[in-house]
Amino acid sequence: MGEKDVAKKIKRLEKDMLRAAKNLEFDKAAELRDQLKKLRESVFLSPL
């Protein structure tokens, strides 16, 4: 996955997570938060 693709996916997950929380869909928001965390960890902890 390229750098731009990862950035787009992070932005989409953040937007979806905030929308879910706003709509009181807290389970969905938590799922999205966890996906976001895993994606960020995989990007920032991967060897260069």
Beta strands, then each sheet from edge to edge (+ up, - down):
end
